[in-house]
Amino acid sequence: MKIKSMIKHLLAHKEYYPISHPVLSAEEFSGKVILISGGSGGIGLSIAKSLHENGGIVIIAGTNKEKLARINKETGFDTIIMDYSNVDSFKIILEKIVKKYNRLDIFISSAGVHTDNVNFWTITPKEYDRVFDINLKGVFFACQAVGKYMCDNKIMGSILLISSSRGSEPAWSPYGLSKWGLKGLTEGLAKIFVSYGINVNAIAPGATATELIGINKGDSITSNENGMNRLIMPDEVASLAKYLVSDAGKMVDGEVIHISGGRGTFDIR
């Protein structure tokens, strides 16, 4: 019986994986190179500062030269021009980053635009294309370029998309529709990259206290956008982002996580 048990055990071909239980440390991102597109905005910059505090080497990408220059002066973060409407430039941008830093470990896509003149009956094809070119097409090809680099170089990194709770509510505006698209993209990319050790997730904030919606420092954050009756703060999004791109969050994959006071989950408008 003992011999039979041994044979049965050998034939089981069990694989054993070392399991660690990592927790966030003060130097969690030490030596890791992090590219944040749309990093000059409220959410992106808050994420950048949070990851830098834990040792990350942060590169801020955006389209506004003046904003990037100011951020570089105030924070010391490296900056680079990255325009999501020019997808052909992504490969060159990555080559510049890798040439300078030798690697790229984390990509966070926070770039995006709202729909101007939100009216279903008057939205033009030009406005529709403008929003989709940045919010969905640009994100798609940025992830394609980053993902190819990570796979080719065996970097088990992280990709995080900043979406919106609007992507879980009825949509007709180009903005809302593009965020619906990001949900599918997040799940699809996660499936493609999982075998390479790259996890892909998205955060779906509700209305957040940033300049994008006209909120400046010192303004009231009282709001009827959610049942909590206040806007989300950028650093709340940053805290969640830090976890998702850390080693502690590695097994979270293909998720769109709401930080919205219920909007897009039980509060559908």
N, C-alpha and C positions, 0 to 999 in steps of 0.2 A: 504493500500500500504506500509505503514511503517513497519507493522508486516511482510509482505511478504519479504521485503528487508532484514530485520533482519534474517529471517529464511534462506534466500538464502546465506547471508554472513556466517552464522554458518555452513551451509552445504559445503561451499567451502573448509574447512579444510586447510586453508593456514598456512604454517609454516613460522615463522619469524626468521631470523638469524641476530645476531649482526654483522655488518660489520665494521671492522676497516681499516684504511689506514696507515699501518705501514711504517715507513721510517728507513733507516739504522742509527743506533746511535753508539756512541763511545763504548758502552758496549753491542752491539747487541748480542754477543755470550757469554755473562757472565754466567758462570756456566754450559755451554754446553760442553759436552765431544765429541771430534771430532777425528775419526780415519782416517788417510790418508795413504793408501797403495801406495807404490812407492813414498813416500814423501821425499826420499833423492835425487830425481831427480830435474831438474830445475823447471818444472811446479809445481810438488807436493810441493816442499819446498817453493816456492813463495806463493802458496795458504795457506800453513801452517802459514807463517809469517803474511799474511794479516788477517787471522781469529784470530790469537793470538793477534794482535793489537787491535781487537775489543772484547777482553775478553775471547776468546775461550780457552779451555783446550785441547791442541793438543797432539796427540800421532802419532809419525811417524813410519810407518812400512816399512820394506825393507828386502833385503837379504844380503847386504854387511855390515858385522859387523864393519869394519873400518870406513865406511862412517857414519853409525849410531852413532858410538862413537864420531866422530868428530862433528856431528850435535848436539848431546847431550851436548857436551862441549861448543860449540859456542852459542847455543840458549837456552839451558836448557829444551828443549822439551823431554818428555819421548819417548823412542824408544822401538821397539819390532821387533823380526824377524818374517817375514811373507812371505812365499814362495808360490806363486800362483801355482807352479807345485806340491804342496803337499796339496791337498784340504782337506785331512783328519785332518789337523792340525787346521782348522779354528775355530771349536767349542771350542777347548782348549784355543786358543788365545783370543776369545771373553770372555770366562769365567775369564781369568786372568785380562782383562781390567775392566770388571764389578766388579770383586772382589775388585779391587783397587779403582775404581772411582764411583762405585755404579750404573752406567748407561752408555749408549752410545746414543747420540742424532743424530750424523751426520756421515755418511760414505762416503768418497771420494775415488774412485778407480782410481789411476793414474799410476798403474804399467803396464808395457808393454815392448815388445821387437820388434825390427825390424827383417826383414828377412835377413839372411846372404846369400851372393852369389846370388843376385837377377837375376835369369835367368830361365824362364819358363821351358826350355828344360832340365835343370840340377838339379832343386830342388828335393831333396830326401824326401821320406816319413818321415824320422827322423827329418828333418828340418821343414817340414810342421807340424808335431805333436808338436815340441818344441814351435813353435809360437802359435799355437792354444791352447795348454795346458795352456799357460800364458794369452794370450790376450782375450780368449773367455771362455774356460772352467773354468779357475781360477776365472775370474770375475763373472761368473754364480754362482759358488758355494760360493764365498765370499758374494754375494748379498743374496743368499739363507740363509746363516747362520745369517747375520745381519738382514735381513728381518724377519726371524722367531723370533729372539730376540725382535725386536721392536714390532711386532704384539703381542707376548705373554705377553709383559710388558706394552702394551698400550702406547708406546712412539710414538708420532706423529712426527717422525723425517724426515730426508731428505737423499736421496742417490743420489750421483752425479758420473757419469762415465766420465772419460777423454778419448775421442775417437780421431778421426782424420778426416780431410776433405777428406782423401783418401777413407773413407767409403761412399762417395757420387760420386765417380768417377769409371770408368770402372776398374775392378780389376782381377788380376790373381795371384798375389803374396800372400802367406799366410798372410802377414801383412794387405794388402788391404782387403782381404776376411774376415779377423777377425774383421776389423772395420765395414764392412757391417753387420756382425753379431751383433755387439754392437747396431746398430740402431734398429734392431728388438727387441733385448733384452730390450732396454730402454723403448720402447713402450709397450712391454708385461708386464714388471715389474710394470710400471705405472698403468696399468689396474688392476693388481692383488692387488696392495697395496693402491689404491686410497680410498677404503672404510675404511681403517685403519688410514687415515689421514697422510699417508707417501707419499711424492712426489718424483718422480724419473725423473731425466733429464740427458742429456749428453752435453758436450761441444766438438765441433769438431774443434780443432785448425788446421791451416795450418802449414807449416814449421816454427818452433819456435826456437829462439836463445838459445839452450841448448847444453850441452855436448853430448847428445844423437846423435846429427847430427854433432858433431865436432866443435861446436862454444864455444869459451872460452871468459872470460871477456876481453873486449878491442878489440875483433875482429870486423871487419866490418859486419853490418847486411844487407848490400845491397844484393839483391837477385832478380832473375827473376822468382821466384816461384809463384808470383802473380802480379796483375796489379799495386799494390802499390809500387812494386820494393824494398820491404824490408821484413825481417823476422818479425814474430810476437814476441813480448817480453813476457816473462813469467808473468810479473805483469799485463799485459793486460788480460791474461787468468784468473789470480787470481781475478781481479775486477769483472769479470762476474761470476766466481764461488761463490764469496762472496754473490752476489745478489741471486743466485739460491738456496742457502742453508739457506737463511735468511727468517724471517717471511714475509718480503716484497715480496719475490719471491714464496711464498707458492702456489699460484694459477697457476704457470707455471708448467705444468706436462706432462710428456711423450714427451718432446721436445729434439731434437738434434740441438743445436744452434751453428752455424758456427762462428768462429772468425779467418778468413782466407784470408782476402783481396779479397774475391770473389771466391776463389778456392772451388770447390764442390757445388757452387750455380750457378752462371752464367759463371764461368770460369772452364770448364771441359776439362781435358787433358788426 
